[in-house]
Amino acid sequence: MATNRVGADYNNWINGLRANYARDLRRRNEVEEEAEKPATGANKVERVHWYIKPNAQNHKTIKYDLIHDKENPKPVLRRGQPFYLAVRFTENFDLEKDRVVLNFKFGHKPSVSKGTLGIVAVKNDKFTLTKDEWDCRVDPGTRNKDLVVQVYVPASACVGIYHLEVLTGLQSEPEKPMRHYKDETDCYILFNPWSRDDAVFMEDEAKREEYVMNDQGKVYVGAYRRSRGRPWAFGQFDDVVLPVAVYLLEISRVADPERGNPVKVVRGVSAGVNSSDDEGVLEGRWDGEYSDGVAPYQWSGSVRILEQYVTSGYRPVKYGQCWVFSALVTTVCRALGIPCRSVTNFVSAHDTNSSLTIDKFFDKQGEEIEGGPDGENWDSIWNFHVWNDVWMTRNDLPPGYGGWQAIDSTPQEESDHKMQCGPVSLVAVRRGDIGLSYDAPFVFAEVNADVIHWGEDKESEWGWSRMKLNKYHVGRSILTKSVGKDDDAGQDDQEDVVEEYKNKEGTTAERLAIHNAIRGSARARQYYNFKSDVKEDVVFDLIDIDKIIVGQPFQVKVVVRSEADEPRTVTAFLNARSLYYTGVSVSHIKKAEGKFVLEPKGTQEVAMTVQYSEYWAKLVEQCMMKIYSICRVEETGQTWTDEDDFNVEKPTLNIQMTDNEVRVRKSCEATFSFTNPLDVPLTDCKLSVDGAGLMRPRAITIKQDVAPQAEFSHTIRFLPRIHGQRKIIATFNSKELFDVNGSKTVEVLKQE
C-alpha cells in the first residue's frame, strides 16, 4: 500500500539510497580487508585510466552520451578489437619485477568456464593468444609509475557491463596472495559489426552506417497503396538507452554466458521491450482507450519512452502499438551494436490455427461473422504490422541461413511460454523451411498465408462453401527505410524488401515455397483440399480507392461484366466499415445492396458514395477503412467477394528554423505549423517533439484551440548539443485530428 501512496519518485529515491549505502559499505570493507593483508612488497594500484574518448574514436562509439558525461564518463567499447588502458602505481612499474593480472568481470557470478571472466596476464609486448581469448600487450608508452597496455576483447565476449579488477604481486613470489584493486567504472562492451570475427559482422559500410549508426529514420504505416513513412527519433546514443538495453537482458532472463550470442540476445530483446511477461518497457493497447497514459500515435521518438520507464521505477510505459515497439527494438539493438531495421508488412496475416490460411466467414447478407461459425476462428489480417530485421550469422542452423533475421516485439502468440518471436531466418521463410528455429511458421504465414472467404451454404456438408481463395493478398509489400536516403517531405527514401521474404508472387518458386510449408502442416492440407467446380462466367472488379484527403467524399465501385450467352441475375452487397489497423472492426459506416439482371456480354457498375459527414466521426487512429463487396449469381451459384483497405490522408506538419545559422550551445527557434482541414475547431491540442543531439524530448500542451480552416503555429527555443546533421521530428494531436507529423533536417555548426 505504501508503494502506491508515495509514488514512483519516492521509490526511486529509496532505491538510490540503498544502492549508495551498499556501494559505500562494500568499498570500506574492501579497503579494510586490503589493509589487513600482510605486506608482500607488491606494487600498489593508485588508479586506472580508460582513455575513454580515444578508445571511443577507434571503436566507433564516440557518439554515445555516456562517454561525454562530465561527472562520470563511462567507456563504451566493441568486442573483436583492442583498446588502451593505463594503470597508475604508487611505485615505478617494472615488468621483470611486478606481476600484474587484469580481471574483466561480467555478471553476478563471473566464471572463466562460462566465458564471463576474462583473465589477462600482463607479460608481453605483443599479442600472443588466439582471437577467441582475452589478450594484452604492454605498450611502449609504459614508463615510470604508469603501465600502458592494449587489451584485446574476444569477438565472442559477452555484451554488457564489465568491471575491472587489477591484481598485483611479485614475479619472484607467484605463490603468495596478490593485492586486489577494484575499479568501480562501468565498462560497456558491445557487438562489433566492423569485425569479421563477430557474428554480427556486416560487410557494407553504407549499411553499417544506416543500420547501426543512424539515430533517426522512419517507421512505415498506413495502407499498402498509400503507405507513409512516420518519422522517428531512435536516439540510440542518448544516455538513457544503453543502461536500459542491458537491463532488458536481465529481466528477459538471458543467461550471462549467452549474452555473447546475438541469437539469444535479440530473442531477449523481443521479450523485454513489451510488458507481457517481465515488466518490460512498453504496455500495448489497441482499443482506443488511452486516458490513463499516452496514446501510441503521440510518440515521436524512443528516448522519451525510455526516460519515462526509468523515472517511473521501471514500470511499463502506457501505451504502444506495433510500430512503437519496433522503433524501440531498433533503438535497443543499434545501441548494443546489432545491425537492425524496422520493417512493415502491409496486409499482414495472423494465423491462429496453423492452417497457413486466413479464413473469413460471411452470412447470406454479406456480413462477416466475427470468430467464425463456431466462435473459435480468430484469424485476422492487419492492414500493416511492424517488426524488425536483425543481421547475424546463424551458427545454430545449417549453412546458408545467416543474414537478416526477423524478430517481433509485438508477438501475437507465445513462444517458449513467453511473448517473444524470432529470430527467424529470412532465407528459411523464403524457402518455406518452417521447421527451423525460431517461430518460422508464424512469420511465414504473416507474409504468405492465402486468404479464404467462406460463404454460408446449406447444401455444404458443414454449412459453408469456399467462395474465394486469394493467393496474392497477404504480404503485398514489406517496407523499410532505404540505405543512405533521407526524404523529409516525401517517400522517396523507402525500400520494398518483400522479395527477401518470399519469391515473386505467381512464380513457380513462390508456389513451391507454399507447398513446402503446407507439407509440414496437417491443418493446412485440410484447408487446401477444398475444391470448387462452380461455373464462373461473370467477371467482377472492385475498383481500388487510390487516395482520399480528409474532408472529401469517396465512392465504392464494382464493375460487373458478363461472359455468358444468357442473362445473369446478380445480387450485390457493398459494406464500408472503420477499423483499427489490426483489422478489428470499429464501426459500421455505410451499407448498400441491390439486385439486377445483367444482359449477355453486358457490363454494369454498382456504386456507393460515402460523404465526409458519414465517415469522419467514426474513424479511429490511422483513419483506416475497409470495403467488403460480395456478389452472387443466381443461375450458376457463382459467388464473388473482394475487399479493399485504405486510409484517409492528413496534412503534413511543417517545421521551419527561424535562424539562418544553427550552432552548438547557441539558442535557436523552430516553428511548427499546418492548416486545419476540418470544419470544426481542434481542441485539447498537444505537440510532441524529438531531436537526438538537439534537445531532450518534449511533450507540449497547446492552450489555444485551432479554428476551422485556420493555421496552427507554435514556436520553441532550444540549445543544440551536438554538431553535424541532426533532425527534428514532431507530432501534433488533438481530439478531432491526430497523428499529424513532420520532420526537418538541420545542419548544426560547431561552436565559434
Disulfide bonds with the S-S distance in Angstrom:
none
